[in-house]
């Protein structure tokens, strides 16, 4: 790997990740608005101009914060792998690690396209207005959770499989990225990426159990 270190391409990748996240959020919000409007006879009043300005300011703030958070995610991920690789006496600059780690975020671009489709398949046929009314009458908030979890179980399973494939692809890219950027053996690279990845998976499982059970 004798090519000069250059963070322009990695930076462009992270900008694309930012656009992908904005696309995912925007499409999802449009779908939510469409679902609500199709399931509700409510008539919304005109929004005052002051509120429009506030929402514009809020949108700009969200755009900036989202971009900063993506850059921080890139930086923190690279820092974690750089420090773990130091245990194996890895050699290579942090700048090179940043470069290779950015490539591991490319599968996120695929996930950002799939996510709105998944959302539409799962939730487009749910009558949320009736669901909230039933929840209020029954006094049982778990009705919503059960409906969301089991409304389309095959789609949930398919989504999980796709997410695992994309996550595995990310790990594959990172393993070879850290291997070449820090001059590690394949086994050392697997441990460098695998230990933090397993810790992250355990954390996500704990949060899932805490939220849904």
C-alpha positions in Angstrom: 0.0 0.0 0.0 2.4 2.7 -1.3 -0.2 5.1 -2.5 -0.1 8.5 -0.9 -2.5 9.1 2.0 -5.5 11.1 0.9 -8.7 11.7 2.8 -10.6 13.3 0.0 -12.3 10.2 -1.3 -13.1 8.9 2.3 -14.6 12.3 3.0 -16.8 12.1 -0.1 -17.9 8.7 1.0 -19.0 10.1 4.4 -20.8 12.9 2.6 -22.7 10.3 0.6 -23.5 8.5 3.8 -24.9 11.7 5.1 -27.1 12.2 2.0 -28.2 8.5 2.3 -29.3 9.1 5.9 -31.2 12.2 4.9 -32.8 10.4 2.1 -33.8 7.6 4.4 -35.3 9.9 6.9 -37.1 12.1 4.3 -38.7 9.2 2.5 -39.7 7.6 5.8 -41.3 10.8 7.0 -43.2 11.2 3.7 -44.5 7.7 4.1 -45.5 8.4 7.6 -47.4 11.5 6.5 -49.1 9.5 3.7 -50.0 6.7 6.1 -51.5 9.2 8.6 -53.4 11.1 5.9 -54.8 8.0 4.4 -55.9 6.6 7.8 -57.3 9.8 9.3 -60.0 12.3 8.5 -58.4 15.0 10.5 -58.1 18.4 9.0 -54.9 20.2 10.0 -55.0 24.0 10.5 -52.8 26.4 8.5 -49.3 26.7 10.0 -48.3 30.2 11.1 -45.3 31.8 9.3 -43.4 31.9 12.6 -43.8 28.1 12.9 -42.5 27.7 9.4 -39.4 29.7 10.2 -38.9 27.7 13.3 -39.2 24.4 11.4 -36.7 25.7 8.8 -34.3 26.6 11.5 -34.8 23.2 13.2 -34.3 21.4 9.8 -31.0 23.3 9.3 -29.9 22.4 12.8 -30.7 18.7 12.2 -28.8 18.7 8.9 -25.7 20.1 10.6 -25.9 17.9 13.7 -26.4 14.8 11.5 -23.4 15.6 9.4 -21.2 16.2 12.5 -22.5 13.0 14.1 -21.5 11.0 11.0 -18.0 12.5 11.0 -17.7 11.7 14.7 -18.9 8.1 14.1 -16.2 7.7 11.4 -13.6 9.2 13.7 -14.5 7.2 16.8 -14.7 4.0 14.8 -11.3 4.5 13.4 -9.9 5.5 16.9 -11.3 2.3 18.4 -9.8 0.0 15.7 -6.5 2.0 15.8 -6.2 1.5 19.6 -7.1 -2.2 19.4 -4.6 -2.8 16.6 -1.9 -1.2 18.8 -2.3 -4.2 21.1 -0.8 -6.3 18.3 1.9 -3.7 17.7 0.3 -2.6 14.4 2.3 -0.1 12.3 0.7 2.5 10.0 -0.7 6.0 10.3 -4.1 6.9 11.8 -4.8 8.8 8.5 -4.5 5.5 6.6 -6.9 3.8 9.1 -9.4 6.6 8.6 -9.2 6.1 4.8 -9.9 2.3 4.9 -12.5 2.5 7.7 -14.6 4.9 5.5 -15.0 2.1 2.9 -16.8 0.1 5.5 -19.6 2.6 5.6 -20.5 1.9 1.9 -22.9 -0.9 2.8 -24.9 1.7 4.7 -25.7 3.3 1.4 -27.4 0.1 0.3 -29.2 -0.1 3.7 -30.5 3.5 3.3 -32.3 2.5 0.1 -33.7 -0.7 1.5 -34.9 0.8 4.8 -37.8 2.9 3.4 -39.0 -0.1 1.3 -39.0 -2.2 4.5 -40.9 0.5 6.4 -43.5 0.7 3.6 -44.0 -3.1 3.6 -44.3 -3.3 7.3 -46.4 -0.3 8.3 -48.3 0.9 5.2 -51.3 -1.4 5.9 -51.6 -0.6 9.6 -54.4 1.7 10.7 -52.5 3.7 13.3 -55.5 5.8 14.3 -57.6 2.8 15.1 -54.6 1.2 16.8 -54.1 4.1 19.2 -57.8 4.2 19.9 -57.8 0.5 20.8 -54.8 1.0 23.0 -56.5 3.8 24.9 -59.7 1.7 25.3 -57.8 -1.3 26.5 -55.3 0.6 28.5 -52.5 -1.7 27.2 -49.6 0.0 25.5 -48.2 -3.4 24.5 -50.9 -3.6 21.8 -48.9 -1.2 19.6 -45.7 -3.0 20.1 -47.2 -6.4 19.3 -48.9 -5.0 16.2 -45.6 -3.5 15.0 -43.6 -6.6 15.7 -45.9 -9.2 14.3 -47.9 -7.3 11.6 -45.6 -8.7 8.9 -43.2 -11.2 10.4 -41.7 -12.5 7.1 -40.7 -8.9 6.2 -39.1 -8.5 9.7 -37.1 -11.7 9.2 -36.1 -10.7 5.7 -35.0 -7.3 7.0 -32.9 -8.9 9.7 -31.2 -11.2 7.2 -30.4 -8.2 4.9 -29.1 -6.2 7.9 -26.9 -9.1 8.9 -25.5 -9.5 5.4 -24.7 -5.8 5.2 -23.1 -5.8 8.6 -21.0 -8.8 7.6 -19.9 -7.0 4.5 -18.9 -4.0 6.6 -16.9 -6.2 8.9 -15.2 -7.9 5.9 -14.2 -4.5 4.5 -12.9 -3.3 7.9 -10.9 -6.5 8.6 -9.0 -6.2 5.3 -8.8 -2.4 5.7 -7.2 -2.6 9.2 -5.0 -5.5 8.0 -3.4 -3.4 5.3 -3.5 0.0 7.0 -1.8 -1.3 10.2 0.3 -4.2 8.7 -1.4 -6.9 10.8 -1.8 -10.6 10.1 -5.3 -11.8 9.2 -5.9 -13.3 12.6 -4.8 -10.0 14.3 -7.1 -8.0 12.0 -10.1 -10.3 12.8 -9.5 -9.8 16.5 -9.1 -6.1 16.1 -12.4 -5.7 14.4 -14.2 -8.7 16.0 -13.9 -7.8 19.6 -15.4 -4.3 19.3 -18.0 -5.7 16.9 -19.1 -8.4 19.4 -19.3 -5.9 22.2 -21.5 -3.7 20.0 -23.8 -6.6 19.1 -24.1 -7.6 22.8 -25.0 -3.9 23.6 -27.7 -3.9 20.9 -29.1 -7.2 22.1 -29.3 -5.8 25.7 -31.0 -2.6 24.5 -33.5 -4.7 22.4 -34.4 -6.9 25.4 -34.7 -3.8 27.6 -37.0 -2.0 25.2 -39.2 -4.9 24.0 -39.4 -7.3 26.9 
